[in-house]
Amino acid sequence: MAAITVRNLSDETHRGLRLRAAQHGRSTEAEVRAILDAAVRPAEPINLADALLAIGRDVGGLEIDIPRDEPALRPSLFDWS
């Protein structure tokens, strides 16, 4: 786990963090972690397909040639005789 140090935090901000932590029933350090986690977490889950489509649109589209051999799956043939 990474660790950071925040220097020159105002007394007012520190008091606010301590109060907020107490309201949530956790330590000031745990409250700061929760605030930072919420700040960098996306508002909604990222859909990989949508993200790839957006990248393709941003670069003007892509042409991909995918060679197609035989199908990966073949139906099973049974000899019932």
N, C-alpha and C positions, 0 to 999 in steps of 0.2 A: 504494500500500500504506500502511496505517495503521501508526503506531508508538506504543508506549506506554513509559512509564518506571515501573519498580517501585521505590519508595523504601522505606527501612527494612527491607530484607531481612536476616534474621539471618545471621550468619556460618555457622551450622550448616546452614541451608537452602541457602546459596550453595555450600558444600562438597558437600552432597548432590546439587545440580544438576550441579556439575562432574564428580562421580564418575559419575552416571547418564549424562551426555553422553559421557564417555570410554568407558563400557561399550557405548554404542550407536554409537561411532565418529563423533560429530559435535560441533560446538561447543556451548558452554553456551547460546548464543542459539538455535541450531537446536533444541536439546533443549527449551527453554522453549516454542518455537513448536509443537513436536510435542505437548507436554503440553496446551497450550491448545487446539489443534485437536481432540485426542481428548476433551477435557472438554466441548466444545460440539457435537460431532458426535452425532447420534442413534445409539442402540445398534443400531437396524436401520433400513433405508430406510423412509421415510414413503410409504405408499400413499395417493395423492390421493383415491381413491374412499372409502376407509375414513375418512379425515379429514373429508370432506364429510358422510358419513353421521353421524359423531359430532357434528358441528356441528348438523345437522338434529335429531338426538335431543335435544341440549342445549337447543334453543329450542322444543321441543315439536312439531317437524315443520314441513314447509313444503308449501304448495299452489302449484303453478306451472302456469299455463295457457299451453301452448305451441300457438300456432295452427298447424294443419297444412294446407298447401296441397297442390298436386300433389306427387307424389314427386319428389325431386331428380333421380333417374335414371329414364329411360324406356327400355324395351327397344328396340333397333334393329329396324326393320322393313325387310326386303329384298324387292324385287320380283324374283323369279327367272324371270319369263316372258321 
